[in-house]
Amino acid sequence: MSGSTKTMGTITVGALVLTTAYTVALGSNGWLWFAWIVLGLVTLGMAAVGDG
């Protein structure tokens, strides 16, 4: 796993924590969750390409 993939993984986990905190504090926001899913898919794609 390259350094950039690890960085993206860290950002993705951080975004999940922030999105969850926002949901608990202020209620669900579909766009935040959609953005987090896209970020997660990009991270998975980077990991898949990096391992190939």
Backbone as XML, in Angstrom:
<?xml version="1.0"?>
<chain id="A" units="angstrom">
  <residue number="1" name="MET">
    <atom name="N" x="0.855" y="-1.181" z="0.000"/>
    <atom name="CA" x="0.000" y="0.000" z="0.000"/>
    <atom name="C" x="0.897" y="1.239" z="0.000"/>
  </residue>
  <residue number="2" name="SER">
    <atom name="N" x="0.679" y="2.116" z="-0.967"/>
    <atom name="CA" x="1.523" y="3.300" z="-1.087"/>
    <atom name="C" x="1.134" y="4.355" z="-0.057"/>
  </residue>
  <residue number="3" name="GLY">
    <atom name="N" x="1.993" y="5.344" z="0.066"/>
    <atom name="CA" x="1.741" y="6.415" z="1.021"/>
    <atom name="C" x="0.478" y="7.194" z="0.700"/>
  </residue>
  <residue number="4" name="SER">
    <atom name="N" x="0.231" y="7.433" z="-0.604"/>
    <atom name="CA" x="-0.967" y="8.191" z="-0.970"/>
    <atom name="C" x="-2.234" y="7.405" z="-0.669"/>
  </residue>
  <residue number="5" name="THR">
    <atom name="N" x="-2.186" y="6.088" z="-0.821"/>
    <atom name="CA" x="-3.355" y="5.263" z="-0.499"/>
    <atom name="C" x="-3.612" y="5.263" z="1.000"/>
  </residue>
  <residue number="6" name="LYS">
    <atom name="N" x="-2.550" y="5.206" z="1.795"/>
    <atom name="CA" x="-2.713" y="5.277" z="3.251"/>
    <atom name="C" x="-3.296" y="6.623" z="3.658"/>
  </residue>
  <residue number="7" name="THR">
    <atom name="N" x="-2.837" y="7.681" z="3.009"/>
    <atom name="CA" x="-3.370" y="9.016" z="3.297"/>
    <atom name="C" x="-4.849" y="9.086" z="2.963"/>
  </residue>
  <residue number="8" name="MET">
    <atom name="N" x="-5.226" y="8.557" z="1.808"/>
    <atom name="CA" x="-6.637" y="8.550" z="1.423"/>
    <atom name="C" x="-7.465" y="7.717" z="2.409"/>
  </residue>
  <residue number="9" name="GLY">
    <atom name="N" x="-6.918" y="6.616" z="2.861"/>
    <atom name="CA" x="-7.610" y="5.794" z="3.854"/>
    <atom name="C" x="-7.842" y="6.561" z="5.144"/>
  </residue>
  <residue number="10" name="THR">
    <atom name="N" x="-6.830" y="7.302" z="5.573"/>
    <atom name="CA" x="-6.948" y="8.103" z="6.784"/>
    <atom name="C" x="-8.000" y="9.199" z="6.608"/>
  </residue>
  <residue number="11" name="ILE">
    <atom name="N" x="-7.983" y="9.851" z="5.456"/>
    <atom name="CA" x="-8.965" y="10.895" z="5.174"/>
    <atom name="C" x="-10.376" y="10.306" z="5.146"/>
  </residue>
  <residue number="12" name="THR">
    <atom name="N" x="-10.516" y="9.120" z="4.560"/>
    <atom name="CA" x="-11.823" y="8.468" z="4.472"/>
    <atom name="C" x="-12.360" y="8.131" z="5.855"/>
  </residue>
  <residue number="13" name="VAL">
    <atom name="N" x="-11.503" y="7.597" z="6.713"/>
    <atom name="CA" x="-11.930" y="7.268" z="8.079"/>
    <atom name="C" x="-12.279" y="8.552" z="8.840"/>
  </residue>
  <residue number="14" name="GLY">
    <atom name="N" x="-11.459" y="9.588" z="8.670"/>
    <atom name="CA" x="-11.755" y="10.864" z="9.320"/>
    <atom name="C" x="-13.072" y="11.451" z="8.850"/>
  </residue>
  <residue number="15" name="ALA">
    <atom name="N" x="-13.328" y="11.344" z="7.546"/>
    <atom name="CA" x="-14.592" y="11.841" z="7.000"/>
    <atom name="C" x="-15.773" y="11.053" z="7.555"/>
  </residue>
  <residue number="16" name="LEU">
    <atom name="N" x="-15.598" y="9.753" z="7.752"/>
    <atom name="CA" x="-16.660" y="8.939" z="8.342"/>
    <atom name="C" x="-16.960" y="9.408" z="9.763"/>
  </residue>
  <residue number="17" name="VAL">
    <atom name="N" x="-15.924" y="9.665" z="10.532"/>
    <atom name="CA" x="-16.103" y="10.135" z="11.911"/>
    <atom name="C" x="-16.835" y="11.483" z="11.921"/>
  </residue>
  <residue number="18" name="LEU">
    <atom name="N" x="-16.398" y="12.398" z="11.057"/>
    <atom name="CA" x="-17.032" y="13.715" z="11.006"/>
    <atom name="C" x="-18.479" y="13.633" z="10.525"/>
  </residue>
  <residue number="19" name="THR">
    <atom name="N" x="-18.740" y="12.801" z="9.528"/>
    <atom name="CA" x="-20.101" y="12.640" z="9.014"/>
    <atom name="C" x="-21.010" y="12.035" z="10.078"/>
  </residue>
  <residue number="20" name="THR">
    <atom name="N" x="-20.491" y="11.049" z="10.799"/>
    <atom name="CA" x="-21.272" y="10.430" z="11.870"/>
    <atom name="C" x="-21.557" y="11.440" z="12.979"/>
  </residue>
  <residue number="21" name="ALA">
    <atom name="N" x="-20.547" y="12.230" z="13.351"/>
    <atom name="CA" x="-20.735" y="13.244" z="14.391"/>
    <atom name="C" x="-21.775" y="14.277" z="13.951"/>
  </residue>
  <residue number="22" name="TYR">
    <atom name="N" x="-21.719" y="14.691" z="12.701"/>
    <atom name="CA" x="-22.694" y="15.648" z="12.169"/>
    <atom name="C" x="-24.099" y="15.063" z="12.240"/>
  </residue>
  <residue number="23" name="THR">
    <atom name="N" x="-24.223" y="13.785" z="11.856"/>
    <atom name="CA" x="-25.530" y="13.124" z="11.867"/>
    <atom name="C" x="-26.090" y="13.045" z="13.278"/>
  </residue>
  <residue number="24" name="VAL">
    <atom name="N" x="-25.239" y="12.718" z="14.248"/>
    <atom name="CA" x="-25.691" y="12.614" z="15.636"/>
    <atom name="C" x="-26.095" y="13.993" z="16.164"/>
  </residue>
  <residue number="25" name="ALA">
    <atom name="N" x="-25.304" y="15.018" z="15.840"/>
    <atom name="CA" x="-25.551" y="16.347" z="16.394"/>
    <atom name="C" x="-26.699" y="17.080" z="15.698"/>
  </residue>
  <residue number="26" name="LEU">
    <atom name="N" x="-26.753" y="17.019" z="14.376"/>
    <atom name="CA" x="-27.668" y="17.871" z="13.630"/>
    <atom name="C" x="-28.677" y="17.122" z="12.759"/>
  </residue>
  <residue number="27" name="GLY">
    <atom name="N" x="-28.571" y="15.812" z="12.726"/>
    <atom name="CA" x="-29.484" y="15.039" z="11.888"/>
    <atom name="C" x="-28.824" y="14.621" z="10.590"/>
  </residue>
  <residue number="28" name="SER">
    <atom name="N" x="-29.414" y="13.656" z="9.946"/>
    <atom name="CA" x="-28.826" y="13.070" z="8.745"/>
    <atom name="C" x="-28.827" y="14.050" z="7.572"/>
  </residue>
  <residue number="29" name="ASN">
    <atom name="N" x="-27.756" y="13.998" z="6.811"/>
    <atom name="CA" x="-27.645" y="14.792" z="5.587"/>
    <atom name="C" x="-27.246" y="13.822" z="4.481"/>
  </residue>
  <residue number="30" name="GLY">
    <atom name="N" x="-28.155" y="13.566" z="3.560"/>
    <atom name="CA" x="-27.912" y="12.586" z="2.507"/>
    <atom name="C" x="-26.708" y="12.909" z="1.641"/>
  </residue>
  <residue number="31" name="TRP">
    <atom name="N" x="-26.490" y="14.219" z="1.377"/>
    <atom name="CA" x="-25.346" y="14.602" z="0.540"/>
    <atom name="C" x="-24.019" y="14.286" z="1.211"/>
  </residue>
  <residue number="32" name="LEU">
    <atom name="N" x="-23.951" y="14.445" z="2.540"/>
    <atom name="CA" x="-22.711" y="14.094" z="3.248"/>
    <atom name="C" x="-22.421" y="12.602" z="3.127"/>
  </residue>
  <residue number="33" name="TRP">
    <atom name="N" x="-23.462" y="11.794" z="3.319"/>
    <atom name="CA" x="-23.274" y="10.360" z="3.212"/>
    <atom name="C" x="-22.922" y="9.947" z="1.778"/>
  </residue>
  <residue number="34" name="PHE">
    <atom name="N" x="-23.568" y="10.573" z="0.807"/>
    <atom name="CA" x="-23.250" y="10.303" z="-0.595"/>
    <atom name="C" x="-21.784" y="10.637" z="-0.883"/>
  </residue>
  <residue number="35" name="ALA">
    <atom name="N" x="-21.337" y="11.802" z="-0.407"/>
    <atom name="CA" x="-19.947" y="12.216" z="-0.616"/>
    <atom name="C" x="-18.988" y="11.242" z="0.052"/>
  </residue>
  <residue number="36" name="TRP">
    <atom name="N" x="-19.356" y="10.748" z="1.256"/>
    <atom name="CA" x="-18.474" y="9.811" z="1.940"/>
    <atom name="C" x="-18.396" y="8.485" z="1.179"/>
  </residue>
  <residue number="37" name="ILE">
    <atom name="N" x="-19.515" y="8.032" z="0.629"/>
    <atom name="CA" x="-19.511" y="6.793" z="-0.157"/>
    <atom name="C" x="-18.624" y="6.944" z="-1.384"/>
  </residue>
  <residue number="38" name="VAL">
    <atom name="N" x="-18.733" y="8.089" z="-2.075"/>
    <atom name="CA" x="-17.875" y="8.337" z="-3.242"/>
    <atom name="C" x="-16.409" y="8.343" z="-2.823"/>
  </residue>
  <residue number="39" name="LEU">
    <atom name="N" x="-16.095" y="9.020" z="-1.724"/>
    <atom name="CA" x="-14.716" y="9.048" z="-1.226"/>
    <atom name="C" x="-14.227" y="7.637" z="-0.906"/>
  </residue>
  <residue number="40" name="GLY">
    <atom name="N" x="-15.084" y="6.838" z="-0.279"/>
    <atom name="CA" x="-14.718" y="5.453" z="0.032"/>
    <atom name="C" x="-14.461" y="4.628" z="-1.218"/>
  </residue>
  <residue number="41" name="LEU">
    <atom name="N" x="-15.285" y="4.814" z="-2.238"/>
    <atom name="CA" x="-15.085" y="4.075" z="-3.484"/>
    <atom name="C" x="-13.790" y="4.491" z="-4.175"/>
  </residue>
  <residue number="42" name="VAL">
    <atom name="N" x="-13.483" y="5.782" z="-4.143"/>
    <atom name="CA" x="-12.216" y="6.256" z="-4.720"/>
    <atom name="C" x="-11.037" y="5.649" z="-3.967"/>
  </residue>
  <residue number="43" name="THR">
    <atom name="N" x="-11.141" y="5.600" z="-2.657"/>
    <atom name="CA" x="-10.069" y="5.009" z="-1.843"/>
    <atom name="C" x="-9.898" y="3.529" z="-2.159"/>
  </residue>
  <residue number="44" name="LEU">
    <atom name="N" x="-11.020" y="2.802" z="-2.268"/>
    <atom name="CA" x="-10.941" y="1.380" z="-2.616"/>
    <atom name="C" x="-10.331" y="1.194" z="-4.006"/>
  </residue>
  <residue number="45" name="GLY">
    <atom name="N" x="-10.704" y="2.077" z="-4.934"/>
    <atom name="CA" x="-10.133" y="2.005" z="-6.277"/>
    <atom name="C" x="-8.625" y="2.228" z="-6.264"/>
  </residue>
  <residue number="46" name="MET">
    <atom name="N" x="-8.186" y="3.202" z="-5.479"/>
    <atom name="CA" x="-6.748" y="3.469" z="-5.365"/>
    <atom name="C" x="-6.025" y="2.255" z="-4.767"/>
  </residue>
  <residue number="47" name="ALA">
    <atom name="N" x="-6.641" y="1.643" z="-3.763"/>
    <atom name="CA" x="-6.022" y="0.466" z="-3.140"/>
    <atom name="C" x="-5.955" y="-0.692" z="-4.131"/>
  </residue>
  <residue number="48" name="ALA">
    <atom name="N" x="-7.010" y="-0.877" z="-4.921"/>
    <atom name="CA" x="-7.029" y="-1.971" z="-5.885"/>
    <atom name="C" x="-5.982" y="-1.755" z="-6.986"/>
  </residue>
  <residue number="49" name="VAL">
    <atom name="N" x="-5.866" y="-0.554" z="-7.474"/>
    <atom name="CA" x="-4.883" y="-0.260" z="-8.522"/>
    <atom name="C" x="-3.466" y="-0.341" z="-7.975"/>
  </residue>
  <residue number="50" name="GLY">
    <atom name="N" x="-3.283" y="0.122" z="-6.747"/>
    <atom name="CA" x="-1.954" y="0.101" z="-6.129"/>
    <atom name="C" x="-1.442" y="-1.311" z="-5.875"/>
  </residue>
  <residue number="51" name="ASP">
    <atom name="N" x="-2.351" y="-2.239" z="-5.584"/>
    <atom name="CA" x="-1.958" y="-3.620" z="-5.304"/>
    <atom name="C" x="-1.761" y="-4.411" z="-6.600"/>
  </residue>
  <residue number="52" name="GLY">
    <atom name="N" x="-2.337" y="-3.911" z="-7.690"/>
    <atom name="CA" x="-2.255" y="-4.637" z="-8.956"/>
    <atom name="C" x="-0.935" y="-4.413" z="-9.567"/>
  </residue>
</chain>
